[in-house]
Amino acid sequence: MKKNYYNVIGLMSGTSLDGVDLSHIKFQLIDTKWTFEILESETISYSQDWIDQLKTAVDFSKTQLEKLNHDYTKLLASIISNFIEKHKIENLDAVCSHGHTILHQPQNGFTLQIGNLPEIATLTHQTVVCDFRVQDVKLGGQGAPLVPIGDRILFSDYDYCINLGGFSNISFEQNSKRIAFDISPVNTVLNFYANQLGLNYDDKGQISRTGKVNTNLLNELNALDFYQQTFPKSLGFEFVKETVLPLIESYSIAVEDKLYTFTEHVALQTALALDLFETRKDKKSRMLVTGGGAYNDFLIERIQSQLPEIKLVIPKSKILEFKEALIFALLGVLKLRGEINVLSSVTGAKADHSSGEIYFFT
């Protein structure tokens, strides 16, 4: 018999390398509707050594990746165990972990999220649900984005849900189907240029604001092949490393101008993504905005300028910062119940399915 109450931890590491997000969450199913309560939440920052490894792992050999996967699994296990001990969390049904994406090449039938090895259950002394993307790619899907089913189940009050993280992704309902896809890189690029100025990130977009748009660069960015593709589509760091950064670096302009131009590019692509579906007609819509980019005031202003008829809603910090950890916790719960947690309308897989691996601690 399926339970109606779950006590779980959700775990997420994004491409912006801010760290590992953890949330202790209680879910309850009441009359077919899921409710949630986010209890303790925390972001554990990476050491500089780990940041360097995760940034360069896209170029690792198979042997190097195997060692990285093993070491990262141990790191995640220690982070999970410390979080449980620190907050005195008991009687967990599962730890639901995304891991960290190193390679994402769905066009080649391949995606790799490290930290999802079976021994994580033994190391944490917990049931672990993880590795959510691989099965979808095997079924012909993009393996991303996976969050939209959580948007549908937990945040149906909003017309759109957008996450501004290392990449931006959006989801919404159209003709009774959930539509979702990656829009563009965001913090993977903005943080790269903030790093050149000795900063971890551009606080509130203050540096970007001082620059000016380079029209030629903006036009070239907007003309990239990815933006001409229809959904389902998703992005990996390979796109940033091999396509976006070389293009921007071909321009001898100030860092501030690169930041402003790329911010404008993100805002414009967000608007174009919605124009493609003609979803903005004749109503005042609401868009839930989460992810680190929601703290970038300048980016939010530029997106709002492109979408004047949509109300951008930035939630309280727990949802803003930990929404993805929350939703991967939900994906884990659905997997435990044997229920659909990935939508084919979003990823392009052959069918809706229940994805992920369950590792039991015995």
Residue pairs with C-beta under 8 A, 6 or more apart in sequence:
2 337
3 93
4 28
4 29
4 30
5 26
5 27
5 28
5 29
6 26
6 27
6 28
6 93
6 94
6 333
6 336
7 26
7 91
7 92
7 93
8 24
8 25
8 26
8 27
8 92
8 93
8 94
8 95
8 96
8 329
8 332
8 333
9 22
9 23
9 24
9 25
9 80
9 83
9 84
9 89
9 92
9 94
9 95
9 96
9 329
10 21
10 22
10 23
10 25
10 96
10 97
10 322
10 325
10 326
10 327
10 328
10 329
10 330
10 332
11 20
11 21
11 22
11 76
11 80
11 95
11 96
11 97
11 98
11 325
11 328
12 20
12 21
12 97
12 98
12 322
12 324
12 325
12 328
13 19
13 20
13 21
13 98
13 99
13 100
13 115
14 21
14 165
14 166
14 291
14 324
15 101
15 165
15 166
15 167
15 187
15 188
15 237
16 165
16 166
16 186
16 187
16 188
16 191
16 292
17 46
17 51
17 54
17 55
17 166
17 191
18 43
18 45
18 292
19 43
19 44
19 45
19 46
20 43
20 44
20 46
20 76
20 79
21 41
21 42
21 43
21 321
21 322
21 324
21 325
22 40
22 41
22 42
22 43
22 44
22 79
22 80
22 83
22 325
23 38
23 39
23 40
23 41
23 318
23 322
23 325
23 326
23 329
24 38
24 39
24 40
24 41
24 83
24 87
24 89
25 36
25 37
25 38
25 39
25 326
25 329
26 36
26 37
26 39
27 34
27 35
27 36
27 329
27 330
27 333
28 34
28 35
28 36
29 35
34 153
34 154
34 330
36 154
36 326
36 330
38 318
38 319
38 322
38 326
39 87
40 83
40 87
40 89
41 318
41 321
41 322
41 325
42 83
43 321
44 79
44 83
46 54
50 75
53 68
54 100
54 102
57 64
57 65
57 68
57 102
57 114
58 102
58 103
58 237
58 238
58 241
60 68
60 102
65 102
65 112
65 114
68 102
68 114
69 114
69 115
69 117
70 117
72 99
72 100
72 114
72 115
73 114
73 115
73 116
73 117
73 119
73 120
73 123
74 123
75 115
76 97
76 99
76 115
76 120
77 119
77 120
77 123
77 124
78 123
80 95
80 97
80 120
80 124
80 126
81 123
81 124
81 125
83 89
84 92
84 124
84 126
92 126
92 127
93 127
93 333
93 336
94 126
94 127
94 128
94 129
94 332
94 333
94 336
94 358
95 124
95 126
95 127
95 128
95 129
95 332
96 128
96 129
96 130
96 328
96 329
96 330
96 331
96 332
96 333
96 335
97 115
97 116
97 120
97 128
97 129
97 130
97 328
97 332
98 113
98 130
98 132
98 324
98 328
99 113
99 114
99 115
99 116
99 130
99 131
100 113
100 114
100 115
101 111
101 112
101 113
101 133
101 236
101 237
102 112
102 113
102 114
103 110
103 111
103 112
103 236
103 238
104 111
104 112
104 133
104 143
104 144
104 234
104 235
104 236
104 237
104 238
105 111
105 236
105 238
106 137
106 141
106 142
106 143
106 144
106 234
109 137
109 138
110 137
111 133
111 134
111 137
111 143
111 144
113 130
113 131
113 132
113 133
113 134
115 130
116 130
116 131
116 357
118 357
118 359
120 128
120 130
120 359
121 127
121 128
121 359
121 360
121 361
122 361
124 361
125 361
126 361
127 358
127 359
127 360
127 361
128 358
128 359
128 361
129 331
129 332
129 335
129 336
129 356
129 357
129 358
129 359
130 332
130 356
130 357
130 359
131 356
131 357
132 146
132 328
132 331
132 335
132 341
132 342
132 355
132 356
133 143
133 144
133 146
133 355
134 143
134 355
135 342
135 353
135 355
135 356
136 142
136 143
136 146
136 342
136 347
136 349
136 353
136 355
137 143
139 344
139 349
139 350
139 351
139 353
140 348
140 349
140 350
141 232
141 342
141 344
141 347
141 348
141 349
141 350
142 232
142 233
142 234
142 347
142 348
143 234
143 347
144 169
144 182
144 234
144 347
145 169
145 171
145 180
145 181
145 182
145 234
145 346
145 347
146 327
146 328
146 331
146 341
146 342
146 346
146 347
146 355
147 161
147 163
147 169
147 171
147 180
147 323
147 324
147 327
148 161
148 171
148 178
148 180
148 343
148 346
149 178
149 327
149 330
149 331
149 334
149 340
149 341
149 342
149 343
149 346
150 326
150 327
150 330
150 331
151 158
151 161
151 171
151 178
151 180
151 288
151 327
152 171
152 173
152 178
152 343
153 330
154 326
154 327
154 330
155 161
155 288
157 286
158 286
158 287
158 288
158 313
159 172
159 279
159 283
159 285
159 286
159 287
159 310
160 170
160 171
160 172
160 274
160 279
160 285
160 286
160 287
160 288
160 310
161 170
161 171
161 172
161 287
161 288
161 290
162 168
162 169
162 170
162 183
162 270
162 287
162 288
162 289
162 290
163 169
163 170
163 290
163 291
163 323
163 324
164 186
164 187
164 266
164 289
164 290
164 291
164 292
164 293
164 294
164 296
164 299
165 186
165 187
165 291
165 292
165 293
165 324
166 185
166 186
166 187
166 188
166 237
167 182
167 183
167 184
167 185
167 186
167 188
167 235
168 182
168 183
168 184
168 185
168 186
168 266
168 269
168 270
168 291
168 293
169 180
169 181
169 182
169 183
169 234
170 180
170 181
170 183
170 270
170 273
170 274
171 178
171 179
171 180
171 346
172 178
172 179
172 180
172 277
172 279
173 179
174 277
174 279
177 345
178 343
178 345
178 346
179 231
179 277
179 345
179 346
180 231
180 232
180 343
180 346
181 231
181 232
181 233
181 234
181 273
181 346
182 233
182 234
182 235
183 266
183 269
183 270
183 273
184 227
184 235
184 265
184 266
184 269
184 270
185 235
185 239
185 240
185 244
185 266
186 266
186 291
186 293
186 299
187 201
187 291
187 292
187 293
188 237
188 240
189 240
189 244
189 245
189 248
189 262
190 201
190 202
190 208
190 259
190 262
190 263
190 293
190 296
190 299
191 200
191 201
191 202
192 240
192 245
193 202
193 255
193 258
193 259
193 262
194 200
194 201
194 202
194 207
194 259
196 255
197 207
197 255
199 207
201 292
202 208
202 259
202 296
204 295
204 296
204 297
204 298
205 259
205 263
205 296
205 297
205 298
205 299
205 301
206 298
207 255
207 256
207 259
208 256
208 259
208 260
208 263
208 296
208 298
208 299
209 260
209 298
210 256
210 260
211 254
211 255
211 256
211 257
211 258
211 259
211 260
211 261
212 256
212 257
212 260
213 257
213 260
213 261
213 264
214 251
214 253
214 257
214 258
214 261
216 251
217 247
217 248
217 251
217 253
217 258
217 261
218 261
218 264
218 265
218 268
220 247
221 244
221 247
221 248
221 261
221 262
221 265
222 265
222 268
222 269
224 243
224 244
224 247
226 233
226 235
226 239
226 243
227 269
227 272
230 276
231 348
232 346
232 347
232 348
234 347
248 258
248 261
248 262
251 258
263 296
263 298
263 299
263 302
264 302
266 299
266 302
266 303
267 299
267 302
267 303
267 305
267 306
268 306
270 303
270 306
270 307
271 303
271 306
271 307
274 280
274 307
274 310
279 285
280 307
280 309
280 310
284 309
284 310
284 311
285 309
285 310
285 311
286 310
286 311
286 313
287 307
287 310
287 311
287 312
287 313
288 313
288 315
289 300
289 312
289 313
289 314
289 320
290 314
290 315
290 319
290 320
290 321
290 323
290 324
291 320
291 323
291 324
292 321
293 299
293 300
294 300
294 314
294 320
300 312
300 314
303 312
304 310
304 312
314 320
315 323
319 326
330 341
331 341
331 342
331 355
331 356
332 356
334 340
334 341
334 354
335 341
335 354
335 355
335 356
335 358
336 358
338 354
339 354
340 352
340 353
340 354
341 353
341 354
341 355
341 356
342 349
342 352
342 353
342 354
342 355
343 352
344 350
344 351
344 352
344 353
